[in-house]
Amino acid sequence: MDAFLHLSSPALRILLTGVTALAVVLLSGVYFLPFLHRLKYGQSIRAEGPASHQQKSGTPTMGGVMIVLAVTLATLAFAPLGAETLLALFIFLGHFVLGFADDYIKVVKKRNLGLRAYQKLLGQIAISAVTILIGSAVLGHDTRVWIPLAGEMLDIGVFYYVLVVFVLVGTSNAVNLTDGLDGLASGTVAAAALFYAALAYGTNDGLTVFSTAIIGAAIGFLWYNHHPARIFMGDTGSLALGGALAAVAILSH
């Protein structure tokens, strides 16, 4: 496999990444959906939400496990595993752990709100701190950001670290809030990841492959999540995908 990948073109590597992530989600869903049904891991609907949403109660959640499995396997299989790619995976999987804990409390402990807001925030800040530390000490990142269209780098000093925390916390929570309608979160994340894949293409193979894996996994999840949704990704998937988009944004400056 390694010899084949070294001989293959970047375009073929990207195609294989997307297809692999797509296939992993589609195949894992065949077994994962019945498994969740047997465990009765159904979605809890907020009482203050629209009455029409109450019919979604009981639909299996934690489908984000399928997405995380697909993105991780496809990235490990086809991306150059340098420090930057591994950091992107750390951010992605760190948010997955937070989301999984939140969903576990909701569906197993039957506590509708899951983790407390401050617990999530502390976890996200901890991931941000590790990201800043590794970015500075290992990757040699400075405090500059790329200004679109102008094509220049701007040094924003200490505000760069504030921006990193803001982007990680804000983006992961934004995707989490978006995950309310059938197919909405996975569809919008696929579109955003497509932009990042195009942005990184030819300049950063690791981020290109990682972004492509997100596209494939998100599209594969749409097969199960389009209206009427047969499964929801839950915080397990939405926080992880939000963290992944933030990771690519930060690592690409």
N, C-alpha and C positions, 0 to 999 in steps of 0.2 A: 504493500500500500504506500509506504514512504517513497519508494522508487517511482511509483506511478505519479504521486503528487509532485515530486520534484521535476518530472518530465512534462507535467501537464501545464497548460497555460493558466494565467490568473482567472480568465473568464470561466474556464472549465472548473476550476477550484470553487469559484463562487456558485456556479450552477449546482455542483455536487453538494455544497453546503445547504443551499435552499431546499433542494430535493430531499436531503437527509432529514432536515428539521421537520419538513412537511410530513414525511413518511412516518417519523417517530410519533408525532402527535396523532396522526390518523390511526396508526396501528395500536398505540397504547390506549386510545379511547375505547377501542373494541372491548378491552378487558377492564379498564378503569371505571367506566360508567356502571356496569353491573355490580362491580365491587362496592362502589359508593352507595348504590341502591340497597345492597344487602346490609351495609352498615348504617343506613338511614342518615347519611351525612347530607341533610337537605339545607337549602338556603333559608335563613331567617329573614323575614321582611319587617322593616321598622313599622310599628303601629301607626306612626304619624305620617307615613307615606300615602300616596294615592291608593284609593280602594282597588283600582284595576291591577295594581302590583301584587295584591294579596294572593292572586291565583298562581304566582310564581313560587309561593312558599312550598318547600319540600323538594324543589328542583335541586339535584346534586350540585354541590359547590366544591371548592378546592381543586377545580380543574386546572389551576395554574401549575400543579405538579407535572402535568403532561408538557406544558410549555417549557418549564424549567429543565426538565429532562431532555427535551429536544434541543434547546439552545446550547446546553452544556455539552452534550455528546457531539453535536455538529461542530461546535467551536474547537473542542479538544481534538477532533478528527482531522480538521482541515486548516486550522489557523496556526501560524507560527507562534509557538508558546513562549514568547518573551515576557518580560516583566509587565509590559503595558497590557497585553492580552490577559494575563493572569490577574492584574488589578481590576480590569473590567469585569472578569468573572467573579472576583471577590465582592465587588459592589453589587452585582446582580444577585449572587447567592446570599449575601448578607441581608438584602431586602426580602429575599424569599423566606429566610428564616423568620424574620419579623412578621411577614404576612401569614406564614404557616402557623405561627404561635397564635396570631389573632384569630384565624379561622378555627383552629383547634378549640380555643376557648368558646367560640360561638356555637360550633356544631356538636362538640362533645360535652362541654360543661354547661351548654344551653344558656350562656350569658350573651344576650344579643349584641352588646357593645364591644365584646372582645377585649383586647388590650386597652388600657387606659391611654388617653391622648398623650400624657407625659411619658408613658413607657415607650410608645412608638417614637416620640420625639427624641428621647434619650438614645434609643437604638440607632436612629438615623444620624444623630450628631456623632455618635461613636464611629459609625462607618465613615462619616465625613472626615473625622480626625485621622483615621488610618489612611484614608485616601490622600490627604494633604501630606502626611508624614512620608508615605512611600513615594508619592509624586515628587517631593522635594529631595529626599535622601537617596532614592534608588534611580528614579527616572531623570532627575536633574531639572525638573520643571521650575521655571521662574514665575514671576507674577504678571506676565504679559498675557493678553487675550487678543485674538484676531478680530479685526474690525471688518465685517462683510462689506463688499463693494469697494471700500477704500483700499483693501489689500494690504493693510498695515497692521503691525502689532503695537498695542498700547499697554504700557506698564502702569498698572493701577495700584501697585504697592500692596499694603496690608489689606486693602479692600478685596484683593483677589481671594483671600481665604474666607472672607465673609461671603463672597459670591459662590464659592464652591459649596459651602454649607447650604446657602439659599437654593442653589440649583438642585442639589441632591434631595433636600427635604421637600422643596416645592414641586419638583417633577414627579417624584414617587407618589406624593399625595394627590397631585393633579390627575394622574392616570387612575389612582384608586377611586377618586370621586367620579371619574368618567365612566367607570364600570357600573353603570346602572341600567342601561338598555341593551337588549339583545344585539350582540355584534359590535357595539359602539367602541369599546376600549380596544379590542383586538384589531378592528378596522383602522382606527386612527393611529394606533401604534405601528401597524404595518406601513402606513403612509409616511410617518415620521422616520422610521428606520430606513425606508427606501431613499429618502433624502440624505441621510447620513452615510449610507452605503455608497451613493454616488459621490458624495463629498470626499470620502476617504479613498475612493478607488484610485489606484496608481500611486498613492503616497503612503498608505498605511494598510498593509495586507491584513494585519490582525483585526483592526477595527472594521475593515470591509467585510471580512468573514463573520465577525461577531454580529454586525448589523444585518447581514444576509440571513444568518441563522434566526434572528428575531423575526424577519419578514416571513420566512418559511413556517416557523412555529405559529405565528399569529394567523396566517392564512389557513393553516391546517386546523387551528382551533375554531375558526369561523364555520367549519363544516358542522361542528357540534353546537355552536353558540348562536347561529343565525336564528331569526324568529321562525317558530317558537323555540327558544333555547332549550336544549336537552341537558346542558350543564353550564355552570358559571365558573369563571376563573377564580373568583373570590380574591381576598387580599393576598393570598398565596401567589397569584399570578400578577395582579395589578401593581402591587408594590414592587415586585421583581422587575416587571417590564418598565415601570417608571424609573427605577434605579438604573436599568440598563441604558435607557435613553440619556439619562443624566451622565452616566459613565462615559459614553461616547462623546457627549458635548464637552465634558471637562478634558478628556484625553486628547481631543482634537483642537483644544484651545478655543 
